[in-house]
Amino acid sequence: MDAPGELVPVGSYVWARATGGRLTTRDRLRELARAIRSRLPRRAARAFDVLDPATIRAPDSPLARAAEQLCREVSPDWLTNHGLRSYLYARALGAVDGITRFDDELLYVAAVLHDLGLTERYGHPTAGTCFSLASADGARELAARHGWSEARLDTLAATITYHLNVRVTLDDGVEAYLFNTGVALDVVGSRARELTPAQRDAVLARHPRTGFRDAFLARYRETAAAAPACRAAFHLRWLRFGRLVRADPTSA
């Protein structure tokens, strides 16, 4: 196996399994460089009538229904709604980017299960490991029971473990790219201006924030303290993540 963080991409499921999600000094420097690049001015597209979030419907499959049921069973409302909003935002921004070919069922399952590792039932991984690895393993196990192929299971797991990266590209996987954009919009307002206020309101009407900001930051700080070498702690210490979340006027 290639050395984690070098030829194996940071954030991938293979990397997470090999390292427990722990960053090396080189990994941190690379993530800082990506954070700087991601803050460069971007020409904003506008979605307008490209895709109305109010019309997006979740995949109607046994696994999609089972994934949402599991999420609701183990998660507080603020965390469940975060996953559902992230899916809608990922779909909407995907339309802005002109992305039409992706695995919608996989994207949805990843969205509703990506924070399993923050729940009481799943949030007891090996000491010091990234919570996204526990989330990915839980999602992978559920999808395996529904007969998914190994390749599709690996893509699902990678979509979840990648979501904590500062920047995810299409080279990391189309679903990973889409989901990272959706999560970033919901948590820190990234690319929010590429959707109209009416479109953002449509998402919030379907899945209200219900005190998301304070509850999420408290849980995020807990997991960062438990895994100080992982990406959550890196975000809080080096990227002023708490300030970014609180600065987003839509994140209350």
C-alpha positions in Angstrom: 0.0 0.0 0.0 1.2 3.5 -0.7 2.1 5.7 2.2 -1.0 7.3 3.6 -1.3 11.0 2.8 1.1 10.7 -0.2 -0.1 8.6 -3.1 -3.3 7.6 -1.2 -5.4 10.8 -1.1 -6.1 12.3 2.2 -9.8 11.9 3.0 -10.3 8.7 0.9 -11.7 5.6 2.6 -8.4 3.7 2.0 -6.5 6.5 3.7 -9.0 6.7 6.6 -8.8 2.9 7.2 -5.0 3.0 7.1 -4.6 6.1 9.4 -7.7 6.3 11.4 -8.1 9.7 9.8 -5.1 11.1 11.6 -3.3 13.9 9.7 0.5 14.1 9.5 2.3 17.4 9.5 2.6 17.2 5.7 -1.2 16.5 5.4 -1.9 19.6 7.5 0.2 21.8 5.3 -1.5 20.5 2.2 -4.9 21.1 3.7 -3.9 24.7 4.7 -2.8 25.3 1.1 -6.1 24.0 -0.2 -8.0 26.2 2.2 -6.1 29.2 0.9 -6.8 28.3 -2.7 -10.5 27.7 -1.9 -10.9 31.2 -0.7 -9.7 32.8 -3.9 -12.5 34.7 -5.7 -14.8 32.5 -7.7 -17.1 33.7 -10.5 -20.5 32.9 -9.1 -23.0 31.1 -11.3 -26.6 31.5 -10.5 -29.0 28.6 -10.3 -32.3 30.4 -10.7 -34.5 28.0 -12.6 -31.8 25.3 -13.2 -33.2 23.2 -10.4 -35.8 24.2 -7.8 -34.9 22.4 -4.5 -38.6 22.3 -3.7 -39.1 19.8 -6.5 -36.3 17.4 -5.6 -37.4 14.1 -4.3 -35.4 11.5 -2.5 -34.7 8.2 -4.2 -37.5 5.8 -3.5 -35.6 2.6 -2.9 -35.5 0.1 0.1 -32.0 1.2 1.0 -32.8 4.9 0.8 -35.8 4.4 3.1 -33.8 2.2 5.5 -31.0 4.8 5.6 -33.3 7.6 6.5 -35.1 5.5 9.1 -31.7 4.6 10.7 -30.7 8.3 10.7 -33.9 9.3 12.4 -33.6 6.5 15.0 -30.1 7.4 16.1 -29.8 11.2 15.4 -31.4 14.3 17.0 -33.6 16.3 14.6 -31.0 19.0 14.1 -28.5 16.4 12.8 -31.0 14.5 10.6 -32.2 17.7 9.0 -28.6 18.7 8.3 -28.1 15.5 6.3 -31.3 16.1 4.3 -30.5 19.7 3.6 -27.0 18.8 2.5 -28.5 16.4 -0.1 -30.8 19.1 -1.5 -27.9 21.6 -1.7 -25.7 19.0 -3.3 -28.3 18.4 -6.0 -28.9 22.1 -6.5 -25.2 23.0 -6.8 -24.7 20.0 -9.1 -27.2 21.5 -11.4 -25.4 24.8 -11.3 -22.2 23.0 -12.2 -23.9 21.2 -15.1 -23.4 17.7 -13.5 -26.1 15.4 -14.7 -24.6 11.9 -14.3 -24.1 10.6 -10.8 -25.5 7.9 -8.5 -28.4 9.7 -6.8 -29.2 6.8 -4.4 -25.6 6.7 -3.3 -25.5 10.5 -2.8 -28.7 10.3 -0.7 -27.5 7.4 1.5 -24.2 9.2 2.1 -26.0 12.4 3.0 -28.3 10.9 5.6 -25.6 8.7 7.1 -22.5 10.8 6.9 -22.7 11.9 10.6 -23.5 8.5 12.2 -20.1 8.8 13.9 -21.5 11.8 15.8 -24.4 9.8 17.3 -24.3 8.0 20.6 -24.9 4.6 19.0 -22.1 4.9 16.4 -19.8 7.4 18.1 -17.5 5.1 19.9 -14.8 4.2 17.4 -11.3 3.3 18.2 -9.8 6.1 20.4 -8.5 9.0 18.5 -9.9 8.0 15.1 -12.0 10.2 12.8 -15.8 10.1 13.3 -16.2 10.0 9.5 -14.7 6.5 9.5 -17.3 5.3 11.9 -20.0 6.9 9.7 -18.6 5.3 6.6 -18.4 1.9 8.1 -21.9 2.1 9.4 -23.2 3.2 6.0 -21.2 0.5 4.3 -22.6 -2.2 6.5 -26.2 -1.1 5.9 -25.7 -0.9 2.1 -23.9 -4.3 2.1 -27.1 -5.9 3.6 -29.0 -4.5 0.6 -26.7 -6.3 -1.8 -24.5 -3.5 -3.1 -21.3 -4.4 -5.0 -17.9 -3.9 -3.3 -17.1 -1.1 -5.8 -20.3 0.7 -4.9 -19.7 0.2 -1.2 -16.2 1.7 -1.5 -17.6 4.7 -3.4 -20.2 5.2 -0.7 -17.6 5.0 2.1 -15.2 7.4 0.3 -18.0 9.9 -0.3 -18.5 10.1 3.4 -14.8 10.1 4.5 -14.0 12.8 1.9 -16.6 15.2 3.1 -14.4 16.6 5.8 -11.7 17.7 3.3 -11.2 21.4 2.8 -11.6 20.8 -1.0 -12.9 17.9 -2.9 -12.6 17.7 -6.7 -14.3 15.6 -9.4 -11.1 13.5 -9.5 -12.1 12.3 -6.0 -15.4 11.0 -7.3 -18.5 12.9 -8.6 -20.6 11.9 -5.6 -17.8 13.0 -3.2 -17.5 16.3 -5.0 -21.3 16.9 -5.0 -21.7 16.0 -1.3 -18.8 18.1 -0.2 -20.4 21.2 -1.9 -23.7 20.5 -0.2 -22.2 20.0 3.3 -20.1 23.2 2.9 -23.1 25.3 1.9 -25.2 24.0 4.8 -22.4 24.4 7.5 -20.5 27.6 6.5 -22.6 29.0 3.6 -20.1 28.2 0.9 -21.5 29.1 -2.6 -24.7 30.2 -1.0 -25.0 33.1 -3.4 -25.2 30.7 -6.3 -28.7 29.8 -5.2 -31.5 32.4 -4.9 -32.9 33.3 -1.5 -36.2 31.6 -2.6 -34.3 28.4 -3.3 -32.5 28.4 0.0 -35.8 29.2 1.8 -37.3 26.1 0.0 -34.7 23.9 1.5 -35.2 25.4 5.0 -38.9 25.0 4.7 -38.5 21.3 4.1 -35.8 20.7 6.7 -35.6 23.5 9.3 -32.3 24.2 11.1 -33.8 23.7 14.6 -30.9 25.1 16.5 -28.3 23.4 14.3 -25.4 25.8 14.6 -24.9 25.7 18.4 -25.7 22.0 18.7 -23.4 21.1 15.8 -20.5 23.1 17.1 -20.8 21.6 20.5 -20.7 18.1 19.1 -17.9 18.9 16.7 -15.8 20.3 19.5 -16.4 17.1 21.5 -15.2 14.8 18.6 -12.2 17.1 18.0 -11.1 16.8 21.6 -11.5 13.0 21.4 -9.4 12.9 18.1 -7.0 15.8 18.2 -4.9 14.6 15.2 -7.9 14.4 12.9 -9.6 16.8 10.5 -12.3 18.1 12.9 -9.6 19.3 15.3 -7.6 20.7 12.4 -10.6 22.7 11.2 -11.2 24.2 14.6 -7.6 25.1 15.4 -6.2 26.2 12.0 -9.2 27.2 9.9 -11.2 29.0 12.7 -14.1 26.7 11.8 -16.3 27.9 14.7 -16.0 31.5 13.5 -16.9 30.4 9.9 -20.0 28.6 11.1 -21.1 31.5 13.3 -20.4 34.1 10.5 -22.8 32.3 8.2 -26.2 34.1 8.6 -28.1 31.1 7.4 -26.5 28.7 9.9 -28.6 29.4 13.1 
